[in-house]
Structures are given as C-alpha cells and as structure tokens.
Amino acid sequence: MTNKTASRWSGYLDLGQSLSGVILVLFLWTHLLLVSSILIGPEAMDWVARTMELSFLSADGHGYPWVVSLIAIGIALLALLHVVVAIQKIPLNLKQQKALASQMQIVNHGDTRLWRWQAITGVVILLLLPIHLWLIGSAPETIGPVGSARRIWGEYGYLFYLPLLLTVELHAAVGLYRAALKWGLVSDSAGRSRLKTLKTVFSLAFVIIGLAALLAFIPHNPA
C-alpha cells in the first residue's frame, strides 16, 4: 500500500469515526430526552414508548415492540463500527501506555488529557452498553413507567445505569468537541474556549436530566 493510499484510508477512517460518533451522540441525547418524559408523568412516557413502537400504525393500538429491538440492533452495529475504528488509536499494550504516561508528564496539554478520558470512558461504555442494549432489545414490551422502574430499581439496574450515564455523557461531549476541532469548525483560541464551555454545559445538563429521570422512576417500582 502506497503512502497516498494509506493516507486516503486514514482519512476515510477518521471520517467514519467522526460521523458514527456524531450519530451516536445525537441518538443518545434524543433517547435521554425521550426517557426523561417520565418527569412529565407516567402517561407521557407511556405515550412515548407506544409511539416508538408505531402504535399509530397497528389496528389494536398496541404497536410493534420488535421495532425497538431493531433500533437496539442498529445502534449496536453502529457502536461496533465506531469502536473498531477508534480502537486503532488507543494505546492498548503496556509499552504504549507507558509511552503515553511519559509524554503526558512532559507535555501538559488539556486536549490530550481529554482524549485520554475519552479513551477510558470508551472502555467503560464498551463493557456496559451491550448490557443495556440486550435488556432493551430482548424485552421491548417492558419499556414504560412500570417496566422500566422495575428494571432500574427493582432489579438493581441502577448499579450499571448510573456509571453508564456518567461515562457516556462525558464521552459524548468530549467526542463532539474533538470532532469539531478535527474538522476545522473552530480554529481560534476564543472559539475553542467557547466550545469547551458548551461541552461542560451539555455534559452537566444531560447528566442532571438523566439523574432526575432515574429518581423519577422510584415511585413506579411495583416491588
């Protein structure tokens, strides 16, 4: 493979990583907002769940829960693509880890630290996300105020939902920030500073919304 071909493929991989990451972030935030409908009330969340199942297209109004399973499979495949591309840039062996640690002691750069946090949270998400997708995709008919409350609090799902929420929001915000820099959407220091502020605001806002939604399920736990 020539240098020109290798450079072209590297560009394609970078583009694929950025596009898949942006799509996943947009889905994540949309998903969180839909789940947070429980804050409005159980009727609101039940309406959202039934609409996601295309209840308006079914004769009995019950919808098609398998639609949610298909969405879970699609997100799993997209996340897998994102991981396969991203993992090539992560120092995996001990030698690479030592080299990175040594470099960070010499060069104290904020964006490099953000990249490291993104890699760490990415590993945590890689472990926790399949559990979430399996629980949702294998039993989509349980999505709703009571079923979700049982899964989160009655079956101790919060033990992994909470770390998943914290890591995925940090990973998402940092990912969008780094993608904006990579593709030249922000070039000057003032723009970078504003982007960092937005990153922090979005992370905190969605973490707060997610925590509030988790707590709002407690009264609906039938256990």
N, CA, C and O of each residue as an XYZ file, in Angstrom:
892
protein
N       0.843     -1.197      0.000
C       0.000      0.000      0.000
C       0.879      1.248      0.000
O       1.753      1.400      0.854
N       0.646      2.128     -0.950
C       1.439      3.352     -1.049
C       1.060      4.321      0.063
O       0.020      4.189      0.707
N       1.957      5.321      0.269
C       1.679      6.327      1.292
C       0.402      7.100      0.985
O      -0.348      7.461      1.892
N       0.158      7.352     -0.313
C      -1.039      8.094     -0.704
C      -2.294      7.292     -0.390
O      -3.279      7.832      0.114
N      -2.249      5.983     -0.696
C      -3.401      5.124     -0.413
C      -3.635      5.001      1.082
O      -4.774      5.046      1.546
N      -2.524      4.842      1.853
C      -2.642      4.736      3.308
C      -3.217      6.003      3.894
O      -4.039      5.955      4.808
N      -2.783      7.151      3.364
C      -3.300      8.433      3.853
C      -4.788      8.576      3.543
O      -5.552      9.094      4.356
N      -5.197      8.106      2.345
C      -6.607      8.186      1.970
C      -7.457      7.325      2.900
O      -8.514      7.752      3.364
N      -6.982      6.106      3.167
C      -7.729      5.218      4.055
C      -7.787      5.772      5.471
O      -8.799      5.634      6.157
N      -6.712      6.390      5.901
C      -6.698      7.013      7.226
C      -7.736      8.126      7.312
O      -8.401      8.293      8.334
N      -7.866      8.881      6.228
C      -8.886      9.934      6.177
C     -10.286      9.363      6.211
O     -11.160      9.903      6.888
N     -10.515      8.259      5.475
C     -11.821      7.616      5.492
C     -12.172      7.114      6.896
O     -13.305      7.258      7.355
N     -11.181      6.526      7.563
C     -11.402      6.011      8.913
C     -11.728      7.146      9.881
O     -12.619      7.019     10.720
N     -10.990      8.266      9.757
C     -11.270      9.422     10.605
C     -12.688      9.940     10.374
O     -13.403     10.271     11.320
N     -13.085     10.005      9.095
C     -14.419     10.475      8.763
C     -15.479      9.510      9.298
O     -16.503      9.935      9.833
N     -15.223      8.215      9.148
C     -16.161      7.216      9.657
C     -16.312      7.282     11.161
O     -17.415      7.150     11.691
N     -15.191      7.487     11.853
C     -15.238      7.601     13.306
C     -16.034      8.828     13.732
O     -16.851      8.758     14.650
N     -15.794      9.946     13.066
C     -16.488     11.190     13.430
C     -17.982     11.098     13.136
O     -18.806     11.469     13.972
N     -18.334     10.603     11.943
C     -19.750     10.511     11.562
C     -20.511      9.552     12.474
O     -21.603      9.869     12.947
N     -19.926      8.375     12.716
C     -20.607      7.412     13.586
C     -20.726      7.967     14.999
O     -21.734      7.748     15.671
N     -19.697      8.687     15.451
C     -19.748      9.277     16.782
C     -20.822     10.332     16.903
O     -21.554     10.366     17.893
N     -20.927     11.204     15.899
C     -21.944     12.263     15.931
C     -23.348     11.660     15.907
O     -24.230     12.111     16.637
N     -23.557     10.647     15.072
C     -24.869      9.996     15.005
C     -25.218      9.367     16.346
O     -26.350      9.482     16.815
N     -24.247      8.702     16.963
C     -24.484      8.068     18.256
C     -24.798      9.095     19.337
O     -25.662      8.864     20.182
N     -24.097     10.231     19.313
C     -24.355     11.279     20.302
C     -25.759     11.842     20.124
O     -26.479     12.031     21.105
N     -26.152     12.109     18.891
C     -27.491     12.649     18.640
C     -28.560     11.655     19.075
O     -29.583     12.043     19.640
N     -28.321     10.368     18.811
C     -29.269      9.354     19.265
C     -29.304      9.292     20.782
O     -30.374      9.198     21.384
N     -28.131      9.343     21.397
C     -28.043      9.289     22.857
C     -28.854     10.402     23.501
O     -29.648     10.153     24.407
N     -28.657     11.624     23.036
C     -29.357     12.762     23.633
C     -30.856     12.707     23.349
O     -31.662     13.065     24.207
N     -31.235     12.261     22.152
C     -32.658     12.102     21.851
C     -33.272     11.039     22.748
O     -34.359     11.223     23.295
N     -32.563      9.925     22.894
C     -33.019      8.820     23.744
C     -33.202      9.287     25.189
O     -34.201      8.959     25.830
N     -32.245     10.043     25.690
C     -32.328     10.518     27.069
C     -33.512     11.468     27.262
O     -34.198     11.416     28.283
N     -33.742     12.324     26.286
C     -34.879     13.241     26.379
C     -36.206     12.477     26.348
O     -37.149     12.834     27.053
N     -36.273     11.420     25.524
C     -37.491     10.619     25.468
C     -37.725      9.893     26.791
O     -38.850      9.842     27.289
N     -36.657      9.333     27.355
C     -36.781      8.647     28.651
C     -37.189      9.630     29.741
O     -37.943      9.284     30.651
N     -36.686     10.855     29.644
C     -36.999     11.854     30.670
C     -38.450     12.315     30.615
O     -38.862     13.147     31.423
N     -39.232     11.788     29.673
C     -40.664     12.085     29.653
C     -41.335     11.598     30.934
O     -42.436     12.038     31.264
N     -40.675     10.690     31.658
C     -41.199     10.238     32.943
C     -41.292     11.399     33.922
O     -42.072     11.341     34.872
N     -40.509     12.452     33.707
C     -40.553     13.625     34.571
C     -41.874     14.377     34.403
O     -42.332     15.052     35.325
N     -42.475     14.258     33.236
C     -43.776     14.885     32.993
C     -44.883     14.056     33.634
O     -45.855     14.585     34.172
N     -44.705     12.748     33.559
C     -45.695     11.854     34.149
C     -45.666     10.502     33.482
O     -45.147     10.382     32.372
N     -46.210      9.465     34.125
C     -46.206      8.119     33.535
C     -46.980      8.047     32.223
O     -46.624      7.277     31.331
N     -48.037      8.846     32.104
C     -48.818      8.844     30.859
C     -47.982      9.340     29.692
O     -48.076      8.824     28.578
N     -47.154     10.359     29.964
C     -46.299     10.908     28.905
C     -45.291      9.873     28.437
O     -45.076      9.710     27.235
N     -44.666      9.169     29.388
C     -43.683      8.168     28.997
C     -44.348      6.998     28.292
O     -43.796      6.451     27.337
N     -45.524      6.613     28.756
C     -46.232      5.515     28.104
C     -46.571      5.883     26.668
O     -46.480      5.040     25.776
N     -46.963      7.134     26.436
C     -47.257      7.597     25.075
C     -46.006      7.553     24.207
O     -46.063      7.127     23.053
N     -44.868      7.995     24.761
C     -43.607      7.969     24.025
C     -43.238      6.537     23.657
O     -42.854      6.263     22.520
N     -43.355      5.615     24.628
C     -42.997      4.216     24.386
C     -43.872      3.608     23.300
O     -43.376      2.924     22.404
N     -45.165      3.858     23.381
C     -46.081      3.292     22.375
C     -45.844      3.914     20.999
O     -45.958      3.233     19.979
N     -45.513      5.207     20.972
C     -45.222      5.855     19.691
C     -43.966      5.275     19.069
O     -43.912      5.067     17.857
N     -42.945      5.010     19.896
C     -41.715      4.383     19.392
C     -42.003      3.011     18.791
O     -41.302      2.560     17.885
N     -43.036      2.356     19.300
C     -43.411      1.035     18.790
C     -44.407      1.133     17.634
O     -44.969      0.124     17.206
N     -44.624      2.358     17.128
C     -45.511      2.603     15.978
C     -46.944      2.154     16.257
O     -47.592      1.539     15.409
N     -47.422      2.465     17.445
C     -48.782      2.063     17.817
C     -49.831      2.678     16.903
O     -50.911      2.115     16.723
N     -49.516      3.832     16.326
C     -50.480      4.508     15.447
C     -50.665      3.776     14.116
O     -51.559      4.110     13.338
N     -49.816      2.776     13.857
C     -49.946      2.002     12.625
C     -50.620      0.654     12.844
O     -50.937     -0.044     11.881
N     -50.841      0.279     14.108
C     -51.434     -1.027     14.400
C     -52.929     -0.881     14.655
O     -53.390      0.133     15.179
N     -53.668     -1.905     14.277
C     -55.128     -1.854     14.406
C     -55.578     -1.824     15.865
O     -56.555     -1.156     16.204
N     -54.859     -2.553     16.730
C     -55.258     -2.624     18.133
C     -54.621     -1.530     18.985
O     -54.929     -1.411     20.171
N     -53.721     -0.720     18.383
C     -53.095      0.368     19.122
C     -51.975     -0.054     20.036
O     -51.443      0.773     20.777
N     -51.594     -1.336     20.007
C     -50.538     -1.837     20.881
C     -49.146     -1.681     20.266
O     -48.141     -1.776     20.969
N     -49.091     -1.448     18.989
C     -47.810     -1.227     18.336
C     -47.031     -2.502     18.077
O     -47.545     -3.613     18.199
N     -45.777     -2.304     17.716
C     -44.891     -3.421     17.372
C     -43.595     -3.300     18.179
O     -42.666     -2.611     17.756
N     -43.526     -3.967     19.342
C     -42.338     -3.856     20.187
C     -41.039     -4.239     19.484
O     -39.968     -3.763     19.861
N     -41.124     -5.090     18.469
C     -39.916     -5.514     17.779
C     -39.217     -4.352     17.072
O     -38.037     -4.452     16.736
N     -39.940     -3.249     16.843
C     -39.302     -2.068     16.253
C     -38.181     -1.572     17.163
O     -37.114     -1.179     16.691
N     -38.435     -1.595     18.481
C     -37.417     -1.173     19.450
C     -36.218     -2.118     19.397
O     -35.072     -1.685     19.523
N     -36.488     -3.410     19.211
C     -35.389     -4.389     19.095
C     -34.530     -4.091     17.875
O     -33.304     -4.180     17.939
N     -35.167     -3.737     16.765
C     -34.415     -3.393     15.555
C     -33.553     -2.145     15.783
O     -32.415     -2.078     15.320
N     -34.101     -1.167     16.494
C     -33.329      0.040     16.806
C     -32.117     -0.320     17.664
O     -31.020      0.187     17.432
N     -32.314     -1.193     18.653
C     -31.214     -1.614     19.519
C     -30.119     -2.317     18.716
O     -28.931     -2.090     18.947
N     -30.524     -3.167     17.776
C     -29.551     -3.865     16.928
C     -28.796     -2.870     16.060
O     -27.578     -2.968     15.913
N     -29.521     -1.904     15.480
C     -28.876     -0.887     14.645
C     -27.864     -0.066     15.420
O     -26.769      0.197     14.924
N     -28.220      0.343     16.638
C     -27.293      1.109     17.468
C     -26.092      0.254     17.850
O     -24.967      0.752     17.891
N     -26.317     -1.023     18.129
C     -25.212     -1.916     18.470
C     -24.218     -2.030     17.313
O     -23.006     -2.001     17.528
N     -24.728     -2.157     16.094
C     -23.854     -2.258     14.925
C     -23.088     -0.968     14.679
O     -21.902     -0.994     14.350
N     -23.776      0.167     14.841
C     -23.112      1.454     14.656
C     -22.043      1.675     15.725
O     -20.961      2.185     15.433
N     -22.353      1.287     16.965
C     -21.378      1.412     18.043
C     -20.176      0.506     17.792
O     -19.040      0.879     18.086
N     -20.429     -0.682     17.249
C     -19.335     -1.604     16.936
C     -18.421     -1.010     15.876
O     -17.198     -1.093     15.987
N     -19.009     -0.414     14.853
C     -18.219      0.250     13.817
C     -17.367      1.365     14.429
O     -16.185      1.499     14.111
N     -17.969      2.149     15.296
C     -17.256      3.249     15.950
C     -16.085      2.717     16.769
O     -14.997      3.292     16.752
N     -16.309      1.631     17.477
C     -15.256      1.054     18.330
C     -14.123      0.496     17.478
O     -12.951      0.716     17.783
N     -14.466     -0.227     16.407
C     -13.442     -0.845     15.551
C     -12.505      0.215     14.981
O     -11.297     -0.004     14.894
N     -13.058      1.358     14.594
C     -12.234      2.431     14.042
C     -11.443      3.115     15.150
O     -10.246      3.360     15.001
N     -12.109      3.424     16.261
C     -11.472      4.192     17.332
C     -10.381      3.408     18.046
O      -9.394      3.986     18.501
N     -10.557      2.091     18.146
C      -9.630      1.287     18.945
C      -8.225      1.258     18.334
O      -7.250      0.958     19.022
N      -8.132      1.569     17.046
C      -6.823      1.574     16.398
C      -5.930      2.706     16.925
O      -4.709      2.664     16.775
N      -6.554      3.714     17.543
C      -5.798      4.871     18.005
C      -5.571      4.849     19.521
O      -4.974      5.770     20.078
N      -6.048      3.796     20.178
C      -5.916      3.716     21.629
C      -4.693      2.880     21.983
O      -4.525      1.789     21.438
N      -3.837      3.356     22.876
C      -2.688      2.551     23.323
C      -3.167      1.376     24.160
O      -3.657      1.560     25.274
N      -3.028      0.173     23.627
C      -3.582     -0.998     24.284
C      -2.577     -1.774     25.122
O      -2.915     -2.266     26.199
N      -1.337     -1.889     24.636
C      -0.374     -2.685     25.391
C       0.368     -1.828     26.429
O       0.270     -0.601     26.434
N       1.101     -2.503     27.291
C       1.768     -1.830     28.411
C       2.822     -0.839     27.924
O       2.985      0.233     28.508
N       3.533     -1.191     26.864
C       4.567     -0.300     26.330
C       3.966      1.011     25.842
O       4.509      2.085     26.099
N       2.846      0.919     25.140
C       2.186      2.126     24.640
C       1.634      2.967     25.789
O       1.683      4.196     25.744
N       1.109      2.298     26.822
C       0.587      3.020     27.976
C       1.697      3.785     28.699
O       1.500      4.926     29.117
N       2.864      3.152     28.844
C       3.994      3.808     29.497
C       4.485      4.998     28.678
O       4.844      6.039     29.229
N       4.495      4.832     27.356
C       4.932      5.928     26.485
C       3.976      7.118     26.596
O       4.412      8.268     26.639
N       2.665      6.831     26.641
C       1.682      7.900     26.770
C       1.812      8.606     28.114
O       1.760      9.834     28.182
N       1.982      7.827     29.187
C       2.130      8.425     30.520
C       3.364      9.305     30.589
O       3.334     10.382     31.185
N       4.458      8.845     29.977
C       5.694      9.629     29.966
C       5.522     10.918     29.183
O       6.005     11.973     29.596
N       4.832     10.832     28.049
C       4.610     12.013     27.219
C       3.739     13.038     27.934
O       3.983     14.240     27.826
N       2.721     12.573     28.668
C       1.817     13.490     29.353
C       2.490     14.181     30.537
O       2.066     15.261     30.947
N       3.535     13.565     31.088
C       4.295     14.222     32.142
C       5.144     15.354     31.592
O       5.430     16.335     32.278
N       5.541     15.191     30.327
C       6.373     16.222     29.697
C       5.507     17.325     29.095
O       5.783     18.513     29.259
N       4.451     16.903     28.393
C       3.567     17.859     27.716
C       2.228     17.878     28.447
O       1.418     16.963     28.299
N       2.005     18.912     29.224
C       0.763     19.032     29.991
C      -0.281     19.758     29.143
O      -0.471     20.968     29.268
N      -0.955     18.993     28.279
C      -1.874     19.586     27.303
C      -3.301     19.174     27.624
O      -3.582     17.985     27.773
N      -4.209     20.146     27.733
C      -5.582     19.874     28.133
C      -6.320     18.963     27.184
O      -7.030     18.060     27.628
N      -6.174     19.175     25.882
C      -6.884     18.346     24.910
C      -6.391     16.902     24.924
O      -7.160     15.974     24.673
N      -5.096     16.717     25.221
C      -4.572     15.354     25.334
C      -5.181     14.645     26.529
O      -5.498     13.458     26.460
N      -5.346     15.376     27.629
C      -5.999     14.784     28.796
C      -7.446     14.433     28.480
O      -7.943     13.398     28.923
N      -8.125     15.283     27.721
C      -9.498     14.985     27.323
C      -9.554     13.718     26.476
O     -10.441     12.880     26.640
N      -8.584     13.595     25.564
C      -8.536     12.390     24.724
C      -8.359     11.144     25.585
O      -8.961     10.103     25.322
N      -7.516     11.264     26.627
C      -7.293     10.110     27.498
C      -8.570      9.748     28.255
O      -8.902      8.570     28.391
N      -9.282     10.758     28.746
C     -10.545     10.494     29.426
C     -11.560      9.881     28.473
O     -12.345      9.018     28.865
N     -11.543     10.323     27.236
C     -12.462      9.752     26.257
C     -12.154      8.278     26.017
O     -13.064      7.463     25.864
N     -10.866      7.945     25.984
C     -10.483      6.538     25.799
C     -10.914      5.693     26.999
O     -11.405      4.577     26.830
N     -10.733      6.224     28.209
C     -11.107      5.489     29.425
C     -12.614      5.280     29.486
O     -13.085      4.176     29.756
N     -13.371      6.355     29.234
C     -14.834      6.219     29.270
C     -15.320      5.314     28.145
O     -16.325      4.620     28.294
N     -14.612      5.321     27.025
C     -14.988      4.444     25.920
C     -14.905      2.985     26.304
O     -15.758      2.190     25.910
N     -13.879      2.618     27.075
C     -13.731      1.231     27.531
C     -14.874      0.859     28.471
O     -15.430     -0.236     28.378
N     -15.224      1.778     29.381
C     -16.334      1.516     30.312
C     -17.644      1.346     29.547
O     -18.428      0.442     29.839
N     -17.875      2.213     28.574
C     -19.095      2.125     27.755
C     -19.133      0.810     26.985
O     -20.192      0.200     26.841
N     -17.983      0.378     26.493
C     -17.891     -0.877     25.751
C     -18.332     -2.058     26.609
O     -18.873     -3.037     26.094
N     -18.101     -1.967     27.921
C     -18.496     -3.035     28.835
C     -19.973     -2.949     29.237
O     -20.630     -3.973     29.422
N     -20.489     -1.718     29.370
C     -21.840     -1.539     29.908
C     -22.931     -1.436     28.835
O     -24.053     -1.899     29.042
N     -22.601     -0.833     27.699
C     -23.627     -0.616     26.671
C     -24.269     -1.908     26.168
O     -25.487     -1.934     25.989
N     -23.506     -2.988     25.930
C     -24.159     -4.217     25.465
C     -25.214     -4.737     26.443
O     -26.221     -5.311     26.029
N     -24.978     -4.533     27.742
C     -25.965     -4.973     28.735
C     -27.264     -4.201     28.557
O     -28.350     -4.780     28.549
N     -27.139     -2.889     28.414
C     -28.318     -2.041     28.241
C     -29.068     -2.406     26.960
O     -30.291     -2.546     26.973
N     -28.340     -2.558     25.861
C     -28.982     -2.879     24.586
C     -29.651     -4.254     24.640
O     -30.710     -4.450     24.044
N     -29.042     -5.198     25.345
C     -29.636     -6.534     25.455
C     -30.925     -6.487     26.280
O     -31.928     -7.093     25.902
N     -30.898     -5.769     27.405
C     -32.089     -5.684     28.247
C     -33.253     -5.036     27.498
O     -34.398     -5.473     27.616
N     -32.948     -3.986     26.724
C     -33.996     -3.294     25.975
C     -34.432     -4.112     24.764
O     -35.626     -4.292     24.523
N     -33.460     -4.603     24.009
C     -33.781     -5.314     22.767
C     -34.450     -6.652     22.973
O     -35.236     -7.085     22.131
N     -34.150     -7.329     24.093
C     -34.723     -8.657     24.326
C     -36.101     -8.596     24.971
O     -36.844     -9.577     24.926
N     -36.457     -7.463     25.571
C     -37.778     -7.330     26.201
C     -38.344     -5.941     25.951
O     -38.599     -5.205     26.904
N     -38.548     -5.563     24.691
C     -39.014     -4.199     24.386
C     -40.408     -3.904     24.921
O     -40.765     -2.747     25.139
N     -41.198     -4.962     25.132
C     -42.569     -4.758     25.620
C     -42.595     -4.258     27.066
O     -43.635     -3.802     27.542
N     -41.463     -4.339     27.769
C     -41.425     -3.893     29.168
C     -41.116     -2.397     29.298
O     -41.161     -1.850     30.400
N     -40.806     -1.739     28.188
C     -40.478     -0.320     28.247
C     -41.728      0.478     28.601
O     -42.757      0.385     27.932
N     -41.615      1.246     29.646
C     -42.737      2.030     30.140
C     -42.492      2.388     31.589
O     -41.478      1.976     32.153
N     -43.380      3.138     32.210
C     -43.160      3.577     33.591
C     -42.928      2.424     34.570
O     -41.981      2.463     35.357
N     -43.776      1.410     34.528
C     -43.677      0.312     35.485
C     -42.544     -0.640     35.131
O     -41.731     -0.995     35.984
N     -42.496     -1.052     33.863
C     -41.455     -1.993     33.447
C     -40.066     -1.429     33.607
O     -39.167     -2.124     34.080
N     -39.871     -0.176     33.221
C     -38.554      0.454     33.357
C     -38.196      0.649     34.816
O     -37.042      0.461     35.202
N     -39.183      1.030     35.645
C     -38.928      1.210     37.074
C     -38.509     -0.102     37.727
O     -37.614     -0.132     38.571
N     -39.167     -1.181     37.324
C     -38.799     -2.492     37.860
C     -37.381     -2.863     37.466
O     -36.611     -3.371     38.282
N     -37.041     -2.606     36.207
C     -35.711     -2.949     35.721
C     -34.637     -2.106     36.416
O     -33.578     -2.622     36.773
N     -34.908     -0.816     36.607
C     -33.898      0.088     37.160
C     -33.733     -0.080     38.663
O     -32.611     -0.164     39.164
N     -34.866     -0.129     39.392
C     -34.797     -0.151     40.854
C     -35.122     -1.513     41.446
O     -34.456     -1.950     42.385
N     -36.128     -2.189     40.915
C     -36.484     -3.493     41.468
C     -35.453     -4.561     41.178
O     -35.246     -5.465     41.987
N     -34.800     -4.463     40.020
C     -33.789     -5.458     39.632
C     -32.377     -4.885     39.688
O     -31.451     -5.450     39.105
N     -32.211     -3.772     40.383
C     -30.902     -3.144     40.645
C     -30.168     -2.724     39.373
O     -28.938     -2.743     39.323
N     -30.928     -2.347     38.350
C     -30.298     -1.892     37.119
C     -29.529     -0.598     37.288
O     -28.636     -0.296     36.496
N     -29.870      0.179     38.325
C     -29.173      1.451     38.543
C     -27.688      1.252     38.803
O     -26.903      2.184     38.627
N     -27.285      0.044     39.221
C     -25.876     -0.218     39.504
C     -25.009     -0.093     38.254
O     -23.815      0.189     38.352
N     -25.606     -0.302     37.080
C     -24.841     -0.073     35.853
C     -25.386      1.098     35.038
O     -24.665      1.678     34.227
N     -26.669      1.450     35.252
C     -27.210      2.617     34.546
C     -26.531      3.909     34.994
O     -26.275      4.795     34.179
N     -26.243      4.013     36.279
C     -25.620      5.225     36.794
C     -24.217      5.435     36.226
O     -23.948      6.513     35.696
N     -23.301      4.448     36.311
C     -21.995      4.662     35.680
C     -22.075      4.806     34.168
O     -21.267      5.518     33.572
N     -23.041      4.140     33.537
C     -23.205      4.285     32.089
C     -23.606      5.704     31.739
O     -23.090      6.280     30.782
N     -24.524      6.272     32.509
C     -24.959      7.648     32.273
C     -23.791      8.620     32.385
O     -23.601      9.469     31.514
N     -23.012      8.498     33.450
C     -21.912      9.435     33.687
C     -20.831      9.313     32.617
O     -20.347     10.323     32.106
N     -20.453      8.091     32.279
C     -19.371      7.902     31.307
C     -19.807      8.249     29.895
O     -19.030      8.828     29.136
N     -21.039      7.905     29.526
C     -21.467      8.139     28.155
C     -21.663      9.626     27.886
O     -21.419     10.091     26.773
N     -22.105     10.382     28.903
C     -22.277     11.822     28.697
C     -20.928     12.524     28.569
O     -20.767     13.419     27.740
N     -19.962     12.118     29.386
C     -18.613     12.696     29.269
C     -18.005     12.333     27.921
O     -17.435     13.186     27.241
N     -18.128     11.080     27.542
C     -17.572     10.605     26.280
C     -18.195     11.340     25.097
O     -17.497     11.727     24.160
N     -19.515     11.528     25.147
C     -20.228     12.170     24.038
C     -19.808     13.627     23.877
O     -19.511     14.072     22.769
N     -19.782     14.363     24.975
C     -19.451     15.790     24.898
C     -18.009     15.997     24.440
O     -17.737     16.861     23.606
N     -17.093     15.210     24.981
C     -15.690     15.320     24.579
C     -15.536     14.923     23.112
O     -14.756     15.530     22.379
N     -16.284     13.902     22.688
C     -16.202     13.458     21.306
C     -16.647     14.527     20.327
O     -15.997     14.743     19.304
N     -17.752     15.202     20.630
C     -18.200     16.285     19.755
C     -17.199     17.435     19.738
O     -16.947     18.031     18.691
N     -16.635     17.741     20.891
C     -15.632     18.807     20.984
C     -14.422     18.490     20.119
O     -13.953     19.344     19.367
N     -13.917     17.272     20.221
C     -12.731     16.891     19.460
C     -13.043     16.788     17.965
O     -12.196     17.109     17.131
N     -14.265     16.338     17.623
C     -14.643     16.263     16.203
C     -14.715     17.662     15.592
O     -14.300     17.870     14.452
N     -15.243     18.619     16.358
C     -15.323     19.998     15.862
C     -13.939     20.573     15.602
O     -13.730     21.291     14.624
N     -12.993     20.255     16.481
C     -11.624     20.726     16.284
C     -10.960     20.024     15.102
O     -10.265     20.648     14.301
N     -11.188     18.721     15.010
C     -10.536     17.929     13.959
C     -10.934     18.398     12.572
O     -10.101     18.443     11.667
N     -12.194     18.745     12.400
C     -12.686     19.114     11.078
C     -12.734     20.617     10.864
O     -13.401     21.098      9.948
N     -12.029     21.355     11.706
C     -11.825     22.775     11.476
C     -13.026     23.661     11.689
O     -13.073     24.773     11.162
N     -14.025     23.186     12.469
C     -15.190     24.020     12.739
C     -14.844     25.168     13.679
O     -15.513     26.201     13.686
N     -13.787     24.977     14.473
C     -13.288     26.020     15.374
C     -11.780     26.051     15.222
O     -11.119     25.015     15.296
N     -11.241     27.233     15.011
C      -9.798     27.324     14.782
C      -9.090     28.252     15.765
O      -7.940     28.000     16.125
N      -9.755     29.320     16.205
C      -9.086     30.275     17.089
C      -9.279     29.888     18.549
O     -10.142     29.075     18.879
N      -8.463     30.480     19.418
C      -8.485     30.149     20.844
C      -9.794     30.552     21.505
O     -10.268     29.863     22.409
N     -10.388     31.665     21.064
C     -11.656     32.115     21.639
C     -12.770     31.118     21.328
O     -13.580     30.784     22.193
N     -12.797     30.649     20.081
C     -13.797     29.662     19.697
C     -13.609     28.354     20.440
O     -14.584     27.711     20.831
N     -12.352     27.954     20.635
C     -12.068     26.727     21.376
C     -12.537     26.852     22.822
O     -13.075     25.903     23.393
N     -12.330     28.032     23.411
C     -12.760     28.258     24.793
C     -14.276     28.187     24.917
O     -14.797     27.596     25.862
N     -14.988     28.791     23.959
C     -16.454     28.724     23.977
C     -16.938     27.295     23.789
O     -17.911     26.869     24.411
N     -16.247     26.560     22.926
C     -16.633     25.169     22.677
C     -16.437     24.320     23.926
O     -17.254     23.445     24.218
N     -15.355     24.573     24.666
C     -15.124     23.845     25.912
C     -16.224     24.142     26.924
O     -16.676     23.254     27.647
N     -16.646     25.402     26.964
C     -17.731     25.769     27.877
C     -19.019     25.053     27.502
O     -19.722     24.534     28.369
N     -19.330     25.025     26.205
C     -20.521     24.316     25.743
C     -20.444     22.835     26.078
O     -21.437     22.225     26.474
N     -19.244     22.257     25.915
C     -19.048     20.845     26.244
C     -19.414     20.573     27.699
O     -20.113     19.606     28.004
N     -18.937     21.431     28.587
C     -19.207     21.259     30.014
C     -20.688     21.442     30.321
O     -21.272     20.679     31.091
N     -21.291     22.465     29.710
C     -22.718     22.745     29.939
C     -23.578     21.571     29.492
O     -24.478     21.147     30.216
N     -23.303     21.044     28.293
C     -24.101     19.933     27.783
C     -23.915     18.687     28.643
O     -24.882     17.975     28.917
N     -22.678     18.416     29.073
C     -22.427     17.257     29.922
C     -23.228     17.347     31.215
O     -23.926     16.407     31.594
N     -23.117     18.499     31.890
C     -23.824     18.673     33.160
C     -25.331     18.626     32.973
O     -26.038     18.013     33.773
N     -25.830     19.272     31.917
C     -27.274     19.326     31.691
C     -27.857     17.932     31.487
O     -28.880     17.594     32.084
N     -27.213     17.122     30.648
C     -27.762     15.804     30.363
C     -27.554     14.837     31.520
O     -28.370     13.937     31.718
N     -26.475     15.001     32.291
C     -26.299     14.182     33.494
C     -27.397     14.493     34.501
O     -27.964     13.580     35.102
N     -27.703     15.773     34.690
C     -28.765     16.165     35.621
C     -30.118     15.629     35.165
O     -30.895     15.117     35.971
N     -30.394     15.751     33.859
C     -31.654     15.219     33.327
C     -31.728     13.710     33.537
O     -32.763     13.180     33.940
N     -30.618     13.021     33.259
C     -30.591     11.571     33.422
C     -30.786     11.148     34.862
O     -31.534     10.209     35.134
N     -30.121     11.830     35.797
C     -30.277     11.501     37.218
C     -31.703     11.760     37.687
O     -32.280     10.968     38.432
N     -32.264     12.887     37.237
C     -33.643     13.211     37.616
C     -34.608     12.142     37.098
O     -35.548     11.759     37.794
N     -34.368     11.661     35.871
C     -35.230     10.628     35.298
C     -35.110      9.323     36.081
O     -36.117      8.664     36.339
N     -33.894      8.946     36.459
C     -33.704      7.725     37.243
C     -34.469      7.802     38.559
O     -35.132      6.845     38.959
N     -34.371      8.941     39.225
C     -35.068      9.113     40.504
C     -36.582      9.133     40.315
O     -37.325      8.679     41.185
N     -37.036      9.657     39.183
C     -38.485      9.747     38.930
C     -39.122      8.385     38.751
O     -40.341      8.254     38.867
N     -38.316      7.360     38.468
C     -38.871      6.009     38.309
C     -39.171      5.339     39.648
O     -39.937      4.376     39.696
N     -38.578      5.833     40.732
C     -38.723      5.165     42.028
C     -40.176      4.951     42.429
O     -40.529      3.840     42.826
N     -41.042      5.974     42.344
C     -42.450      5.740     42.768
C     -43.204      4.715     41.926
O     -44.241      4.206     42.351
N     -42.691      4.409     40.738
C     -43.401      3.491     39.842
C     -42.897      2.053     39.956
O     -43.370      1.168     39.242
N     -41.932      1.820     40.862
C     -41.407      0.472     41.053
C     -42.439     -0.366     41.805
O     -42.774     -0.051     42.947
N     -42.944     -1.427     41.181
C     -44.008     -2.208     41.834
C     -43.522     -3.058     42.995
O     -44.335     -3.571     43.764
N     -42.211     -3.217     43.136
C     -41.685     -4.085     44.196
C     -41.867     -3.438     45.559
O     -41.485     -4.020     46.575
